[in-house]
């Protein structure tokens, strides 16, 4: 606590002076009597004690001193110091680049729950979005061609809504144009003012379409100072596909995987741009990968302390007014003095 107007505290020196004057005045009677011995004998014989108002007559003066002290403290303007922080953030621009080719319908990341690669991807990506703060996040989906699903935004609710609409058949064709997808993502990042720009590339295949080679696209990302984290999606065992059997209903049928993940290419893409390559073989490893990326791409937060003060004078003024009211009532009733 501090006092904004400390000069008023000097007035507190009046309190001991007034107390001293009051004690001096109590020694001299305002009326003089030649002899009061008979009055003393009356009290001694009857055993009567002086009335309550006489015995506690000094209380009112003490109350006045307390009221005066509280008024002086309120005038000095007591304040409580508050330390507030102003947070300055420098967010990361993140473009989620998701493969929606037909192979993402395969089931090998979560065989027990019969969820496709895309289903698991959407779950993990949504948890990643919910865990970010201060960043702008956009989304691009690709197969034979690339399509902007959601522009960069800090409205994570909108990003999650667009993520919920992602499906396998939303882009015609059954090919995977990784180079084109990276180039399209760069096109939406290159004009942003953020100092940190990241592409999270999620795919389960190899580049087999498009006009731009993935490594060429990676060199473009390096030139634009955009980092790419690449994630290869696919289990180590045999993948399955959910089919409708005429007699037994939905069943999972094992299928040979025609195209394997081009891990060497995905690793080179990441290393060229200063990013990292990850391999997701099941749901848990997929979650761990995005947790690792979340730690790698932290927003820069700078905090500056700010001094502010809360006024405390009401805590002195209100009791002073209350005591003053009580003193006025008592001095005009039970402790009233006759002239």
C-alpha positions as CSV (number, residue, x, y, z in Angstrom):
1,X,0.0,0.0,0.0
2,X,1.1,3.6,-0.7
3,X,-0.2,7.1,-0.1
4,X,-0.6,9.3,-3.1
5,X,-0.7,12.5,-1.0
6,X,1.7,11.8,1.7
7,X,1.8,15.4,2.9
8,X,-1.6,15.0,4.6
9,X,0.0,12.4,7.0
10,X,1.7,15.3,8.8
11,X,-1.8,16.2,10.2
12,X,-1.6,13.0,12.2
13,X,0.6,14.9,14.6
14,X,-2.5,16.8,15.7
15,X,-3.8,13.6,17.4
16,X,-1.3,13.4,20.3
17,X,-1.5,17.2,20.7
18,X,-5.3,17.1,21.0
19,X,-5.1,14.2,23.4
20,X,-2.6,16.1,25.6
21,X,-4.9,19.2,25.6
22,X,-7.9,17.1,26.6
23,X,-6.1,15.6,29.6
24,X,-5.0,19.1,30.7
25,X,-8.5,20.4,30.5
26,X,-9.9,17.5,32.6
27,X,-7.8,18.7,35.5
28,X,-9.6,22.0,35.9
29,X,-13.3,22.1,36.8
30,X,-15.6,24.5,34.9
31,X,-17.5,25.3,38.1
32,X,-16.0,25.9,41.5
33,X,-17.5,24.7,44.8
34,X,-16.4,25.8,48.3
35,X,-16.9,22.2,49.7
36,X,-17.9,18.9,48.0
37,X,-17.2,16.7,51.0
38,X,-20.9,16.3,51.7
39,X,-21.5,15.1,48.2
40,X,-18.8,12.5,48.6
41,X,-20.4,11.4,51.9
42,X,-23.8,10.9,50.2
43,X,-22.2,8.6,47.6
44,X,-20.3,6.7,50.4
45,X,-23.4,6.2,52.5
46,X,-25.8,5.2,49.7
47,X,-23.2,3.0,48.0
48,X,-24.2,4.5,44.6
49,X,-21.6,4.6,41.8
50,X,-21.4,7.4,39.3
51,X,-23.7,6.9,36.4
52,X,-22.6,5.1,33.2
53,X,-22.4,8.3,31.2
54,X,-20.0,9.8,33.7
55,X,-17.7,6.8,33.9
56,X,-17.4,6.5,30.1
57,X,-17.5,10.2,29.3
58,X,-14.0,10.1,27.7
59,X,-15.1,7.5,25.1
60,X,-16.7,10.2,22.9
61,X,-13.4,12.1,22.7
62,X,-11.5,8.9,21.8
63,X,-14.1,8.3,19.0
64,X,-13.5,11.8,17.8
65,X,-9.8,11.2,17.6
66,X,-10.3,8.0,15.7
67,X,-12.7,9.8,13.2
68,X,-10.2,12.5,12.7
69,X,-7.4,10.0,12.1
70,X,-9.4,8.1,9.5
71,X,-10.3,11.3,7.7
72,X,-6.7,12.3,7.5
73,X,-5.7,8.8,6.2
74,X,-8.5,9.1,3.6
75,X,-7.2,12.5,2.5
76,X,-3.7,11.0,2.0
77,X,-5.3,8.8,-0.6
78,X,-4.2,5.2,0.2
79,X,-3.7,3.0,-2.8
80,X,-3.0,-0.7,-3.4
81,X,-0.4,-1.4,-6.0
82,X,-1.4,-3.9,-8.7
83,X,1.0,-5.4,-11.2
84,X,-0.7,-6.2,-14.5
85,X,0.9,-7.8,-17.5
86,X,0.6,-6.9,-21.1
87,X,1.2,-9.9,-23.4
88,X,2.7,-9.4,-26.8
89,X,2.5,-12.4,-29.1
90,X,4.0,-13.3,-32.4
91,X,2.0,-16.2,-33.8
92,X,2.8,-18.8,-36.3
93,X,1.1,-19.1,-39.7
94,X,0.3,-22.8,-40.2
95,X,-1.1,-24.3,-43.3
96,X,-2.5,-27.8,-42.8
97,X,-2.0,-29.7,-46.2
98,X,-4.1,-32.9,-46.1
99,X,-4.1,-35.8,-48.5
100,X,-7.7,-36.8,-49.5
101,X,-6.8,-39.3,-52.2
102,X,-8.7,-42.6,-52.4
103,X,-6.0,-44.5,-50.4
104,X,-6.9,-42.4,-47.3
105,X,-10.0,-44.7,-47.1
106,X,-7.8,-47.6,-46.0
107,X,-8.0,-48.9,-42.4
108,X,-4.7,-49.6,-40.7
109,X,-4.2,-46.8,-38.1
110,X,-7.2,-47.9,-36.0
111,X,-8.3,-51.3,-37.1
112,X,-10.2,-52.0,-33.8
113,X,-12.7,-49.1,-34.4
114,X,-12.6,-49.6,-38.2
115,X,-11.7,-46.0,-38.7
116,X,-10.0,-44.9,-42.0
117,X,-6.8,-43.0,-42.3
118,X,-8.7,-39.8,-43.0
119,X,-10.9,-40.3,-39.9
120,X,-7.9,-40.6,-37.6
121,X,-6.2,-37.7,-39.4
122,X,-9.2,-35.5,-38.8
123,X,-9.4,-36.4,-35.1
124,X,-5.7,-35.7,-34.5
125,X,-5.7,-32.5,-36.5
126,X,-8.7,-31.2,-34.6
127,X,-7.0,-31.8,-31.3
128,X,-3.9,-29.9,-32.6
129,X,-6.1,-26.9,-33.7
130,X,-7.7,-26.8,-30.2
131,X,-4.3,-26.7,-28.5
132,X,-3.0,-23.7,-30.5
133,X,-3.2,-20.1,-29.4
134,X,-2.4,-16.8,-31.1
135,X,-1.7,-18.6,-34.5
136,X,-3.3,-18.3,-37.8
137,X,-4.3,-21.7,-39.2
138,X,-5.4,-22.5,-42.8
139,X,-6.2,-25.8,-44.5
140,X,-5.6,-27.1,-48.0
141,X,-6.7,-30.5,-49.2
142,X,-5.2,-32.3,-52.2
143,X,-5.3,-35.4,-54.4
144,X,-4.9,-35.1,-58.1
145,X,-5.3,-31.3,-57.6
146,X,-5.1,-29.0,-54.6
147,X,-8.0,-27.0,-53.2
148,X,-8.0,-24.4,-50.4
149,X,-10.4,-25.6,-47.8
150,X,-10.0,-22.8,-45.3
151,X,-7.9,-19.6,-45.6
152,X,-5.6,-18.5,-42.7
153,X,-7.6,-17.4,-39.8
154,X,-7.5,-17.2,-36.0
155,X,-11.1,-18.3,-35.8
156,X,-10.4,-21.9,-34.9
157,X,-14.1,-22.7,-34.8
158,X,-14.3,-22.1,-38.5
159,X,-11.2,-24.2,-39.2
160,X,-12.8,-27.1,-37.3
161,X,-16.0,-26.7,-39.2
162,X,-14.2,-26.9,-42.5
163,X,-12.2,-29.9,-41.2
164,X,-15.4,-31.7,-40.5
165,X,-16.4,-31.3,-44.1
166,X,-13.3,-32.9,-45.5
167,X,-14.0,-36.3,-47.2
168,X,-12.4,-38.6,-49.7
169,X,-14.4,-37.9,-52.8
170,X,-14.2,-34.0,-52.6
171,X,-11.5,-33.8,-55.2
172,X,-11.9,-35.8,-58.5
173,X,-9.1,-38.3,-59.4
174,X,-7.2,-41.0,-57.6
175,X,-3.7,-39.5,-57.8
176,X,-1.4,-37.7,-55.3
177,X,0.1,-34.4,-56.4
178,X,2.4,-33.5,-53.5
179,X,4.4,-31.0,-55.4
180,X,1.4,-29.1,-56.5
181,X,-0.1,-29.2,-52.9
182,X,3.1,-27.7,-51.5
183,X,3.2,-24.9,-54.2
184,X,-0.5,-24.1,-53.5
185,X,0.2,-23.9,-49.8
186,X,3.1,-21.6,-50.4
187,X,1.0,-19.3,-52.5
188,X,-1.3,-18.7,-49.5
189,X,1.7,-18.1,-47.1
190,X,4.1,-16.1,-49.1
191,X,2.4,-12.7,-48.7
192,X,1.8,-13.0,-44.9
193,X,3.7,-10.8,-42.5
194,X,4.4,-13.5,-39.9
195,X,8.0,-14.3,-39.3
196,X,7.3,-17.9,-38.7
197,X,5.5,-19.9,-41.5
198,X,4.9,-23.6,-41.4
199,X,3.3,-26.3,-43.7
200,X,2.2,-29.5,-42.1
201,X,2.0,-32.0,-45.0
202,X,0.0,-35.2,-44.3
203,X,0.0,-37.8,-47.0
204,X,-0.1,-41.6,-47.3
205,X,1.4,-42.0,-50.8
206,X,4.0,-40.9,-53.3
207,X,3.9,-38.1,-55.8
208,X,2.4,-39.4,-59.0
209,X,0.6,-36.4,-60.5
210,X,1.0,-32.7,-61.0
211,X,3.4,-30.4,-62.8
212,X,5.7,-29.5,-59.9
213,X,8.2,-31.9,-58.5
214,X,8.0,-32.2,-54.6
215,X,11.7,-31.4,-54.1
216,X,11.4,-28.4,-56.4
217,X,8.5,-27.2,-54.3
218,X,10.6,-27.8,-51.2
219,X,13.3,-25.5,-52.6
220,X,10.7,-22.9,-53.2
221,X,9.6,-23.2,-49.6
222,X,13.2,-22.8,-48.5
223,X,13.5,-19.6,-50.6
224,X,10.4,-18.2,-49.0
225,X,11.6,-19.2,-45.5
226,X,8.7,-21.6,-45.0
227,X,9.3,-24.7,-42.9
228,X,7.6,-28.0,-43.9
229,X,6.9,-30.8,-41.4
230,X,6.0,-33.9,-43.4
231,X,4.0,-36.9,-42.0
232,X,3.8,-40.2,-43.8
233,X,0.5,-41.9,-42.9
234,X,0.2,-45.7,-43.0
235,X,0.5,-48.8,-40.8
236,X,3.3,-51.3,-41.0
237,X,1.0,-54.2,-41.6
238,X,-1.6,-55.1,-44.2
239,X,-4.2,-52.3,-44.7
240,X,-7.9,-53.1,-44.9
241,X,-10.9,-51.6,-46.7
242,X,-14.5,-51.6,-45.5
243,X,-16.8,-53.3,-48.0
244,X,-20.5,-54.1,-48.1
245,X,-21.0,-57.9,-48.3
246,X,-24.3,-59.1,-49.8
247,X,-24.8,-61.6,-47.0
248,X,-22.7,-60.5,-44.0
249,X,-23.1,-56.7,-44.3
250,X,-20.0,-54.5,-43.8
251,X,-16.8,-56.4,-43.6
252,X,-13.1,-55.5,-43.6
253,X,-11.2,-56.9,-46.5
254,X,-7.4,-57.0,-46.6
255,X,-6.0,-55.3,-49.6
256,X,-2.4,-55.2,-51.0
257,X,-1.2,-51.6,-50.9
258,X,-0.4,-50.6,-54.5
259,X,1.6,-47.6,-53.6
260,X,3.9,-47.3,-50.6
261,X,4.8,-44.1,-48.8
262,X,7.8,-42.4,-50.4
263,X,9.5,-41.8,-47.1
264,X,12.8,-40.8,-48.7
265,X,11.1,-38.0,-50.7
266,X,9.1,-36.8,-47.6
267,X,12.2,-36.8,-45.5
268,X,14.2,-34.8,-48.1
269,X,11.3,-32.3,-48.4
270,X,11.3,-31.7,-44.6
271,X,15.1,-31.5,-44.3
272,X,15.4,-29.1,-47.2
273,X,13.2,-26.6,-45.4
274,X,14.5,-27.2,-41.9
275,X,11.5,-29.2,-40.8
276,X,11.2,-32.8,-39.7
277,X,9.8,-36.0,-41.1
278,X,7.5,-38.3,-39.1
279,X,5.8,-41.6,-39.7
280,X,2.4,-42.3,-38.3
281,X,1.7,-46.0,-38.0
282,X,-1.2,-45.9,-35.6
283,X,-3.5,-43.5,-33.8
284,X,-1.2,-43.0,-30.8
285,X,2.0,-42.4,-32.8
286,X,-0.1,-39.9,-34.9
287,X,-1.1,-38.0,-31.7
288,X,2.6,-38.0,-30.5
289,X,3.7,-36.6,-33.9
290,X,1.3,-33.6,-33.6
291,X,2.3,-33.1,-30.0
292,X,5.9,-32.9,-31.1
293,X,5.1,-30.4,-33.8
294,X,3.1,-28.4,-31.3
295,X,6.2,-28.1,-29.2
296,X,8.5,-27.3,-32.1
297,X,6.3,-24.5,-33.4
298,X,5.6,-22.4,-30.3
299,X,4.4,-18.8,-30.6
300,X,6.7,-16.2,-29.2
301,X,5.2,-14.5,-26.1
302,X,6.6,-11.4,-24.5
303,X,5.1,-10.0,-21.3
304,X,5.6,-6.5,-19.9
305,X,4.6,-5.6,-16.4
306,X,2.4,-2.6,-15.9
307,X,1.9,-0.8,-12.5
308,X,-1.6,0.1,-11.6
309,X,-3.2,1.2,-8.4
310,X,-6.5,0.6,-6.7
311,X,-8.0,3.3,-4.5
312,X,-8.4,2.3,-0.8
313,X,-9.7,5.6,0.7
314,X,-13.3,4.2,1.0
315,X,-12.0,1.7,3.6
316,X,-11.0,4.7,5.8
317,X,-13.7,7.2,4.8
318,X,-16.7,4.9,5.3
319,X,-15.8,3.8,8.9
320,X,-15.0,7.5,9.7
321,X,-18.5,8.6,8.6
322,X,-20.1,5.7,10.5
323,X,-18.2,6.6,13.7
324,X,-19.0,10.3,13.3
325,X,-22.7,9.5,13.1
326,X,-22.6,7.3,16.2
327,X,-20.7,10.1,18.1
328,X,-23.3,12.7,17.1
329,X,-26.2,10.5,18.3
330,X,-24.5,9.6,21.6
331,X,-23.4,13.2,22.4
332,X,-27.0,14.4,21.9
333,X,-28.6,11.6,23.9
334,X,-27.0,9.5,26.6
335,X,-23.8,11.6,26.8
336,X,-25.4,15.0,26.4
337,X,-23.9,17.7,28.5
338,X,-25.9,20.5,30.0
339,X,-24.5,24.0,29.6
